[in-house]
């Protein structure tokens, strides 16, 4: 049962992370209605360059 609970929690974490990335503009979520609603994350870039001054 612990494995099932970990899997459910991982799915919840993934969902929350995708929602946050969409909220801050890193990804878009394309929704399609085909029977059950589906959502596909869309990325419009090849890489992210992160610079942190020290």
N, CA and C atoms as a LAMMPS dump frame, in Angstrom:
ITEM: TIMESTEP
0
ITEM: NUMBER OF ATOMS
162
ITEM: BOX BOUNDS ff ff ff
-5.0000000000000000e+02 5.0000000000000000e+02
-5.0000000000000000e+02 5.0000000000000000e+02
-5.0000000000000000e+02 5.0000000000000000e+02
ITEM: ATOMS id mol type element x y z
1 1 1 N 0.809 -1.19 0
2 1 2 C 0 0 0
3 1 3 C 0.859 1.265 0
4 2 1 N 2.055 1.191 0.595
5 2 2 C 2.945 2.352 0.633
6 2 3 C 3.348 2.77 -0.775
7 3 1 N 3.538 1.797 -1.661
8 3 2 C 3.913 2.102 -3.043
9 3 3 C 2.795 2.862 -3.746
10 4 1 N 1.564 2.458 -3.541
11 4 2 C 0.418 3.141 -4.148
12 4 3 C 0.322 4.572 -3.635
13 5 1 N 0.488 4.764 -2.345
14 5 2 C 0.435 6.112 -1.776
15 5 3 C 1.55 6.991 -2.34
16 6 1 N 2.743 6.435 -2.52
17 6 2 C 3.858 7.195 -3.093
18 6 3 C 3.553 7.573 -4.539
19 7 1 N 2.953 6.667 -5.292
20 7 2 C 2.606 6.942 -6.685
21 7 3 C 1.569 8.054 -6.775
22 8 1 N 0.561 7.985 -5.932
23 8 2 C -0.469 9.032 -5.929
24 8 3 C 0.151 10.375 -5.568
25 9 1 N 1.037 10.393 -4.59
26 9 2 C 1.688 11.642 -4.185
27 9 3 C 2.574 12.175 -5.305
28 10 1 N 3.306 11.287 -6.008
29 10 2 C 4.13 11.72 -7.131
30 10 3 C 3.275 12.355 -8.221
31 11 1 N 2.104 11.795 -8.508
32 11 2 C 1.212 12.368 -9.513
33 11 3 C 0.729 13.741 -9.081
34 12 1 N 0.416 13.886 -7.811
35 12 2 C -0.031 15.177 -7.282
36 12 3 C 1.088 16.206 -7.383
37 13 1 N 2.321 15.81 -7.024
38 13 2 C 3.462 16.724 -7.13
39 13 3 C 3.673 17.154 -8.578
40 14 1 N 3.595 16.209 -9.512
41 14 2 C 3.777 16.515 -10.929
42 14 3 C 2.707 17.489 -11.4
43 15 1 N 1.461 17.239 -11.045
44 15 2 C 0.358 18.132 -11.428
45 15 3 C 0.6 19.538 -10.884
46 16 1 N 0.958 19.628 -9.597
47 16 2 C 1.209 20.937 -8.986
48 16 3 C 2.37 21.658 -9.673
49 17 1 N 3.43 20.935 -9.999
50 17 2 C 4.592 21.536 -10.668
51 17 3 C 4.225 22.059 -12.046
52 18 1 N 3.462 21.289 -12.808
53 18 2 C 3.045 21.715 -14.152
54 18 3 C 2.161 22.952 -14.048
55 19 1 N 1.252 22.97 -13.1
56 19 2 C 0.386 24.14 -12.92
57 19 3 C 1.207 25.385 -12.573
58 20 1 N 2.196 25.228 -11.713
59 20 2 C 3.048 26.359 -11.337
60 20 3 C 3.854 26.865 -12.535
61 21 1 N 4.444 25.952 -13.307
62 21 2 C 5.224 26.361 -14.482
63 21 3 C 4.35 27.103 -15.487
64 22 1 N 3.109 26.701 -15.63
65 22 2 C 2.188 27.414 -16.517
66 22 3 C 1.847 28.785 -15.943
67 23 1 N 1.653 28.854 -14.653
68 23 2 C 1.308 30.124 -13.998
69 23 3 C 2.41 31.166 -14.159
70 24 1 N 3.676 30.747 -14.08
71 24 2 C 4.772 31.707 -14.2
72 24 3 C 5.223 31.91 -15.643
73 25 1 N 4.617 31.197 -16.599
74 25 2 C 4.874 31.442 -18.008
75 25 3 C 5.947 30.586 -18.651
76 26 1 N 6.455 29.571 -17.958
77 26 2 C 7.485 28.717 -18.554
78 26 3 C 6.896 27.738 -19.568
79 27 1 N 5.649 27.336 -19.367
80 27 2 C 4.989 26.413 -20.295
81 27 3 C 3.564 26.893 -20.536
82 28 1 N 2.952 26.339 -21.584
83 28 2 C 1.53 26.536 -21.844
84 28 3 C 0.867 25.18 -21.706
85 29 1 N -0.391 25.181 -21.348
86 29 2 C -1.131 23.927 -21.259
87 29 3 C -2.209 23.952 -22.331
88 30 1 N -2.116 23.013 -23.272
89 30 2 C -3.096 22.899 -24.346
90 30 3 C -4.128 21.871 -23.921
91 31 1 N -5.388 22.295 -23.866
92 31 2 C -6.459 21.396 -23.456
93 31 3 C -7.24 20.931 -24.672
94 32 1 N -7.544 19.649 -24.704
95 32 2 C -8.316 19.059 -25.793
96 32 3 C -9.441 18.243 -25.189
97 33 1 N -10.598 18.297 -25.799
98 33 2 C -11.741 17.535 -25.309
99 33 3 C -11.98 16.374 -26.275
100 34 1 N -11.524 15.203 -25.869
101 34 2 C -11.747 13.988 -26.653
102 34 3 C -12.216 12.914 -25.677
103 35 1 N -13.506 12.809 -25.471
104 35 2 C -13.999 11.921 -24.439
105 35 3 C -13.663 12.52 -23.093
106 36 1 N -12.611 12.037 -22.478
107 36 2 C -12.128 12.603 -21.223
108 36 3 C -11.19 13.762 -21.552
109 37 1 N -11.3 14.857 -20.834
110 37 2 C -10.466 16.034 -21.124
111 37 3 C -8.99 15.716 -20.925
112 38 1 N -8.178 16.128 -21.892
113 38 2 C -6.729 15.913 -21.825
114 38 3 C -6.027 17.262 -21.831
115 39 1 N -4.921 17.34 -21.123
116 39 2 C -4.114 18.556 -21.089
117 39 3 C -2.677 18.174 -21.415
118 40 1 N -2.075 18.905 -22.369
119 40 2 C -0.709 18.635 -22.792
120 40 3 C 0.146 19.865 -22.538
121 41 1 N 1.251 19.714 -21.779
122 41 2 C 2.146 20.863 -21.59
123 41 3 C 2.911 21.157 -22.873
124 42 1 N 3.009 22.43 -23.24
125 42 2 C 3.688 22.866 -24.46
126 42 3 C 4.848 23.78 -24.057
127 43 1 N 6.024 23.529 -24.633
128 43 2 C 7.213 24.341 -24.376
129 43 3 C 7.636 24.971 -25.7
130 44 1 N 7.828 26.284 -25.716
131 44 2 C 8.16 26.998 -26.951
132 44 3 C 9.621 27.424 -27.013
133 45 1 N 10.524 26.657 -26.442
134 45 2 C 11.941 26.982 -26.463
135 45 3 C 12.748 25.693 -26.37
136 46 1 N 14.042 25.774 -26.734
137 46 2 C 14.918 24.602 -26.722
138 46 3 C 15.729 24.478 -25.438
139 47 1 N 16.025 25.615 -24.8
140 47 2 C 16.807 25.568 -23.57
141 47 3 C 16.527 26.811 -22.747
142 48 1 N 16.914 26.73 -21.485
143 48 2 C 16.806 27.863 -20.565
144 48 3 C 18.215 28.184 -20.085
145 49 1 N 18.611 29.426 -20.229
146 49 2 C 19.895 29.87 -19.74
147 49 3 C 19.667 30.606 -18.427
148 50 1 N 20.246 30.083 -17.361
149 50 2 C 20.071 30.656 -16.036
150 50 3 C 21.394 31.235 -15.567
151 51 1 N 21.394 32.521 -15.287
152 51 2 C 22.601 33.17 -14.775
153 51 3 C 22.326 33.658 -13.365
154 52 1 N 23.198 33.298 -12.451
155 52 2 C 23.052 33.722 -11.056
156 52 3 C 24.317 34.492 -10.669
157 53 1 N 24.195 35.802 -10.449
158 53 2 C 25.373 36.57 -10.034
159 53 3 C 25.783 36.185 -8.617
160 54 1 N 27.094 36.143 -8.411
161 54 2 C 27.604 35.811 -7.068
162 54 3 C 28.409 36.953 -6.508
